[in-house]
Amino acid sequence: MDEFGEFGELGEASVVVDCGGLVALAGGVSEQHRKDVLFSVLLAQLVANKKYARHTDAVRWYESYGETLERVGWIVKEHEGFARQHPSKIPYRVGPLALGILGRVSGDAAVNLARAALRALTELDPADRAAELFEDQAHFGRAGNFQLAVVEETDGLVGVRLGRFRFRVVDEATEAGRLLHTDFRAADEFVGGAQVLHLNEDVYGPLRDGIAEKLGARAEVLVAPVGGVR
């Protein structure tokens, strides 16, 4: 059994690296809503990147990130604020820790899909475009900031279960390499929170084309499918 447990299969779902986030899209999500999620999440990251240092000023970065999502039509239905995590087993890896945080606002199906997405990313060749994009955006030096999202659609309503994480490597013995392969120690700081968001189509719909136009070619550069499928 690997670090993510024995469950978690993608089935008809797909996984995408979206700048510094990993997005798992359930099989029932329409193509239009897949684009809506990927584009709005990318926009929120880019806006926050312009205002604050993603990795060293993550508190204010996340404030901007959330403001952008709400402005384009995402409604926060559940919210669990950021809290520092204290893993019982040392050293630890951030993937299982992120799953635990996401699980506080998710059922088994969403957690299993997130687990499968993390496993898929972990198993990628380091030279894969999605792997390189995630490593380039999710951390720099000894600090990092990444997201894990599960997207579901029911009766035309699209929702996102969003885990938001930031960390800082403090222990000199910790060798920061590929993020999901790094063994963190007790002194290292890992902070996370989670939300459930629903998309208000009445707000997002009129903005859809403008968001796509604003992102332009960056949507191709900063969005990469895991495993060759969107």
N, C-alpha and C positions, 0 to 999 in steps of 0.2 A: 504494500500500500504506500502511495506517495504522500507528500505533505498535505495534499488537499483531500485525502480520504478516498473512499472507493466509489462514491457517487458523483454525479455531475457529468451529463452527456449533452452535447450540443443538439443532436437531432437535426431539425430544420432551422435551428437558430444560427446566427452568425455573430462573429466577433470582429470589432474594428478598433484600432488604435486611433484616437481622435486627439491629436496633439499630445498632451500629457495625461490623457485619460484612456481607460479601457472600457469600451461599451459593448455589452452583450445584448443582442436584439433577439427577442423571442420570435419563433416562426410565424406567429400570427400578426406581426406588425406590418402594416402596409408599406409599400415602397415610398410613398409620399411622407409618411410619418417617420420612416427611417431617416430620410433626408432632413426633415424638420429637426429631429433630435440632434443629429450629427452637426448640422449647420449652427443651430443655436448654442450648443455646447462649445463648439469651436469659437464662435463669436464671443461668448462670455470669457473664454480664456484669453483671446487676443486683446480684448478691451482691458482686462485686468493687467495683462503683460505691459501695456503701454503706460499704465499708471504706477505700478509697483513692481519691485523685484520679486519674481515668482517664488524663488527659493529662500530668500533671506528676509522677506517682508510678507510672509504668507498670510498673516492675520488680516491685514488690510487688502491683500490680493483677493482673499475669499469674500470679503465684504463687497468688493467691486464685482466679482464673479456672480454672486447671488443677485446683486442689484440688476445686472444685465439680464439674467434669466427671467426675473420677475417683470422687467420692463417689456420684454418681447412676448409675454403671455404665459409664463410658467407660474402656476399657483402652488404655494407650499401647503401641503395637506398634513404632513407630519414633520416634526423637526426634533432632532436630538443634537444638542450643541457639542462643540469640541471638548474633548477631555483627554488628558494624557493617559495612555495605557500602561499597565504594569503587568507584563506577561509572567505567568507562573514558572515557565520553563525558559532557562537562559543557556545558550544563546537562542534567539528566536528569529523567525523570518516574517516579513511584513504581509505576505499574502494571506496566510491563515488568520492573522490578526485583523486584516481588513475585512475578511469574510465574517468574522464575529461581530464587527461593528455594523456591517450592512445587515446582518441577520436580525438586528434589533428592530428594524422597520420592514422586514421581509418575511414571507413564508418560505416553506421548504423549496418550492419550485424555483423561486427567484434566487435563493441561495445556491441551489444546485447548478443553475445556469451560470451564476457568477463564479462558482468553483471551476466549472468546465472552462470558462473564459480565461481564468488565471492559469489553469494548467496549460491551455493552448499557447498562451503567451510565454510561459516558462519554458516550454519545450521547443520554441522556435530556435532556429539557427541564429547565432548572434549577428550574422551578416544579413538576415532577412530585413526587408525595408520596414516592416511594422516593428520589429524588435529594435532596430536602430532609432526609429522615430521615438518610441517610448523612452528609451534610455536617454536620448538627447533632451527630451522635454521634461521628463518626470523628476530628474535630479541633476544636480551639478555640484561637483566637489563633495562636500560632506553635509549637504542639505538637500531636501527634496519636497515635492508637492505634487500629488497625483490624485486621480479620481477613479472610482469603479462604479459603473452604472449598469443597471438592468432595465431594459425597456420592454414594456408589455402593452398590448392593446386589447381592450374588451368593449365590444359593441361600439366601435369607432372612437372610443376614448383612449388616448395614449397617456401612459404614466411612466415615470422614471423613479426607480429606487436608487438613490445616489449616495455613495460613500465618498467622503471628502477627507483627505489625509495630508499631513505634513510631518516631516521628521528632521532630526538633526543628529548627526553622528558625533558623539562626545568622546567615547572611549577610544584611545589611541590604538588599541589592539584591533579594532574593527576595521576590516579591509573592505572599503566601499567599492564594489564592482558592479556587476549587473544587479539591478535593484532587487528583483525577486529571488536572487540566488545569494544575497548577502546575509551573513549571520550577524545579527545585532546583539549587543550586550546590555547589561542592566543600566549602565549610565547613559546609553543612547536614548534620545527622546522621540517617542512616536505618539502623535496626537491625531484623533479622528472623531468624526461625527457623521450623522446620516440624515437624509431627508427623503420624503416622498413628495413628488411633484406631479401635477396634472397640467396638460396643455389646454389653454383657453383658445380655441380655434378662432373665436371672434376677434381676439387681439392679434394672434400670430398671423392669421390668414392675410390681412392687408399688408403685412410686413414681409411676407415670405419672399417675394421676388427681389425686394430691396436688400434683404440679408444675403441672398445668393449672389447678387451683383456686387455687394460690398466685399464679400469674401473672395470672389473671383478665383484666380488660379491657386490661391492659398488653400482652398478646399481640396485640391488635388495633391498638393505638396504635404499637407499636414493631416491628412486622413489616409490611413492604410489598412486594408483588410488583413485579418489574421487567417492564414490558411488559404488565401487566394479567393475568398468569397466575401461579399458585403452582406 
